[in-house]
Amino acid sequence: MRTMITGLLLAGLAVALATPSDAARRRHGTYYYSGGYSHSSASARKQQNAWAYNHPGHYYEADSNAFPVGSAGWWEMKRLEGSGGRVR
């Protein structure tokens, strides 16, 4: 009886080690990175401006109203316009 149980356990272990696990297949799947925060409530114009600001060589409007509020480009334009909210 003990030999039979040991044999079944060894056979089950061999089958488990021979088949690939689901985690290994998922780990090497395609991963998409958006490159930053999503401004889903922003208009298409503002989203395009935010994208172009972060990719050198692409055109973007130099106006804080053309960027999603709180984005890196928005803060930079506010700084350049002199209306960053700080008293100087």
N, C-alpha and C positions, 0 to 999 in steps of 0.2 A: 504494500500500500504506500509506504514511504517512497519507494522508488518511482512509483507511478506519479505521485504528486510532484516530486522533484523533476521528473522528465517533462511534465506539463508546464511547470514554471519555467524551465529552461527553454522550452519551445516557444512559450509566450514572450519571453525576454528576447529571444532571437528575432521573432517577428516584429516586435516593437522597435528594436534597434535597426532593422533592415528597411523599414518604411520611413520616408521623410515626414517630419512633423509639419503641421500647418504654420507654426510660428516661423520656421525657417523660410518658408515660401513667402510669407507676408513681409518679412523683414527686408527682403531684397526687391520689394515692389517699387513702383514709381512714386516718388514723393514730390509734391508740388509746393514750392515756397512762394508766397505772395510778395515777399520782399519788404514787408512792413505792415503797418496797420491799414486796415481797410476803412475807407471813408464812404460807407454805403449810403449815407444820407446826402452826400455831396452830388452836385450835378456832374454831367459828363465832362463839361468844360473844366471844372475844378479838379476832377480826378485826373484828367489828362495833364493839367498844369503841374499837379503834385508829382506825377510820374516823370515828366520831362525835367523837373527841377532836380530830381535824384539821378538823372542819367545825363552826364555831361555831353554837350554837343547838340542837344535837342532844344527846340524853341519853347520858351514859356513866357507868359505875360508877367511883367514886373509890376504887378498890382496886388496888394494884399487881398482885395475882394475877389481875385481870380483863383484863390487857393482855399482848400478846406480849412476851416478854423481849427487852429491847434497843430497843423502840420508844420514840418520843418521849414518849408518855403514860406508859409504864412508868417512864422515868427521872424524870419530873415527880412521879409518885406516890411513888416511892422517896424523892425529895427532901422531899416534904411529910410523909411518914411518919417521916423522920429516920433512915432506914436505907440511905443511899446508899453505904455502905461506907467512907466517909471518917471519920477520927478528927477530932473538932472540939475 
